[in-house]
Amino acid sequence: MFKKDLYRYYGNEGESFLHRLFRPPEIKYLKAYRRANMCNTPILKQFYELKLKVMSHKTHIQIPARTQIGEGFYIGHSGRVVIHPDVKIGKNVNVATGVTIGQENRGARKGVPTIGDNCWIGTNAVVVGNVKIGSDVLIAPLTYVNFDVPDHSIVIGNPGKIVTREKATEGYVCNKV
């Protein structure tokens, strides 16, 4: 799956020797996450989870190994990204710096989000609660989402407003797998 994540970064050109030599921290974190998430051997799993924890301290990205993330995941920049361990994320999803995807602890939306395929989540956006984010959804920077969002939508503002648009993430989610 990591190769499909790399495809999201570099496309058909692939990762060159120089890219590999000087990998950005977010790609290093993603590799550690995939290894910790996919490993079935208990001792190796502990090793990879420890490596993931070390990478988390270096990058300020907090995505636990048990989080379910589809192929082609893209972290826009190194910096604070926090995702709850029970969140489910589809394929070809982009998250930017400052994104929080978390749990709501009480009320009608108690729980964690489920995010569809081909979504783009902008800088400092917050998605919380037992909500369903559809496929082809763009969540604008600084947007607070604690409600369901249908497919082919853009969510803007705080409180968030939904704008229906076909191909909402066109030009934002590139190199889809």
Helices and strands as residue ranges (DSSP letters): H 2-10, G 11-13, H 17-21, H 25-38, H 42-59, E 61-62, E 68-69, E 74-75, E 81-83, E 88-89, E 94-95, E 100-102, E 114-115, E 120-121, E 126-128, E 132-133, E 137-139, E 144-145, E 153-156, E 161-164
